[in-house]
Amino acid sequence: MRHLEDELTGLVRSVVEPMGYELVGAEYFQRGKRGAVLRVYIDHPSGARRQGITLDDCGRVSHQLSGVLDVEDPIAGHYDLEVSSPGLDRPLFTAAHFERFRGRKVRIKAAVKLDGRRNFEGRIASLERALVLLRVDGEIREIPLAMIESARLVPEF
């Protein structure tokens, strides 16, 4: 499954970035008997002075990406394409994302148990040698990037 996600991410990036958007990430997963979902998160490039992603932005990317996916046909069977902004609870996919949001509160789900647990919530202290250093309850936890199943910012108001 990981290889397919990597292949899809490369294909999606080749469409999204030339359109002037940042590819935040792509997720591919099965949704029970209803088939699968390819969810693509887009944003404006870092430093761009624009207000969030609009429905029109998502529609433009979806239209362009649908055509490429139809031609390339990287996914067997039925799937739904969803194009979205990352939202307030932005998913973090890469080491650069963890660096960019250092100091922010995050919720991480590990692929396997680390010290007897899979779910962590804390502040990103730093990133060192492919380890996310997370401040949880006053302690620093080391979570290997390769062991992170999912990570999302926790909105703070």
C-alpha positions in Angstrom: 0.0 0.0 0.0 2.9 2.4 0.8 4.3 2.0 -2.7 1.0 2.9 -4.2 0.7 6.0 -2.0 4.2 7.1 -3.0 3.4 6.5 -6.7 0.1 8.4 -6.4 1.8 11.3 -4.5 4.3 11.7 -7.3 1.6 11.7 -10.0 -0.6 14.1 -8.0 2.4 16.5 -7.4 3.1 16.6 -11.2 -0.4 18.0 -11.7 -0.9 20.2 -8.6 2.4 22.1 -8.4 2.4 23.3 -12.1 -1.1 24.7 -11.4 0.5 27.0 -8.7 -0.6 25.1 -5.6 1.4 23.3 -2.9 0.6 19.6 -2.5 0.3 19.1 1.2 -0.2 15.4 0.8 -2.3 12.5 -0.6 -4.0 9.6 1.2 -5.3 6.5 -0.4 -7.5 4.2 1.6 -10.3 1.6 1.4 -13.7 2.7 2.6 -15.4 -0.5 3.2 -17.7 -1.9 0.5 -18.0 1.5 -1.1 -14.6 1.3 -2.8 -11.6 3.4 -2.1 -10.8 7.1 -1.7 -7.9 9.2 -3.0 -7.9 12.3 -0.8 -5.6 15.2 -2.0 -4.8 18.2 0.3 -3.8 21.4 -1.5 -2.7 24.8 -0.2 -1.2 27.9 -1.6 2.6 27.8 -1.6 4.4 28.9 1.6 4.7 32.6 1.7 1.9 33.2 -0.8 -0.4 36.1 0.5 -3.8 34.6 -0.2 -6.7 33.6 1.9 -7.1 29.9 2.1 -8.2 27.4 -0.5 -11.6 28.0 -2.1 -14.1 25.6 -3.5 -13.1 26.9 -6.9 -9.4 26.0 -6.3 -10.5 22.4 -5.3 -12.7 22.2 -8.4 -9.9 23.3 -10.7 -7.4 20.8 -9.3 -10.0 18.0 -9.2 -10.9 18.6 -12.9 -7.3 18.6 -14.0 -6.3 15.7 -11.8 -9.3 13.5 -12.8 -8.1 13.7 -16.5 -4.6 12.7 -15.7 -5.8 9.8 -13.4 -8.1 8.6 -16.1 -5.2 8.5 -18.6 -2.6 7.1 -16.3 -5.0 4.7 -14.5 -2.8 4.0 -11.4 -5.7 2.7 -9.3 -7.5 -0.6 -10.0 -11.2 -0.5 -9.4 -13.6 2.2 -8.3 -12.4 5.1 -6.1 -13.6 8.6 -5.2 -11.3 11.6 -5.7 -11.5 14.2 -3.0 -9.6 17.5 -3.2 -9.5 19.6 -0.1 -7.8 22.3 1.8 -5.8 21.0 4.8 -8.1 22.8 7.2 -7.4 23.9 10.8 -6.4 20.3 11.8 -3.9 20.2 9.0 -2.4 16.8 8.3 1.4 16.5 8.5 3.0 14.2 6.0 6.7 15.1 5.8 9.7 16.0 7.9 9.4 19.5 6.5 5.9 19.8 7.8 7.1 18.9 11.4 9.9 21.5 11.1 7.5 24.2 9.7 5.0 23.7 12.6 7.6 23.4 15.4 6.0 24.6 18.7 2.5 23.8 17.6 0.3 21.2 19.2 -0.1 18.0 17.3 -1.9 14.6 17.6 0.1 11.7 16.4 -1.0 8.1 15.8 1.9 5.6 15.6 1.7 2.6 13.3 2.8 0.4 16.3 2.8 0.8 20.0 5.7 2.9 21.3 6.2 2.6 25.1 2.8 0.9 25.3 0.8 3.4 23.4 -0.1 4.5 19.8 -1.7 7.9 20.4 0.2 10.9 21.4 -0.7 14.6 21.8 1.8 17.3 22.5 3.9 20.1 21.1 6.5 19.6 18.4 9.8 20.4 20.1 12.0 19.6 17.1 13.0 17.2 14.5 16.3 15.3 14.8 17.6 12.5 12.6 14.2 11.4 11.4 12.8 11.6 14.9 10.0 13.9 15.9 10.7 15.2 19.4 7.3 15.7 21.0 6.8 17.4 24.4 4.1 15.3 26.1 3.1 16.0 29.7 6.4 17.7 30.4 8.5 14.9 28.9 10.2 14.7 25.5 9.1 11.6 23.5 11.0 10.5 20.4 8.7 9.2 17.7 10.4 7.9 14.5 9.0 9.5 11.4 8.8 6.1 9.8 6.5 4.9 12.6 3.9 7.7 12.2 0.7 6.4 10.7 -1.0 9.9 10.9 -0.3 13.3 12.4 -2.6 16.4 12.5 -2.3 19.8 14.1 -4.6 20.4 17.0 -6.4 23.8 16.5 -5.9 26.2 19.4 -8.2 29.2 19.9 
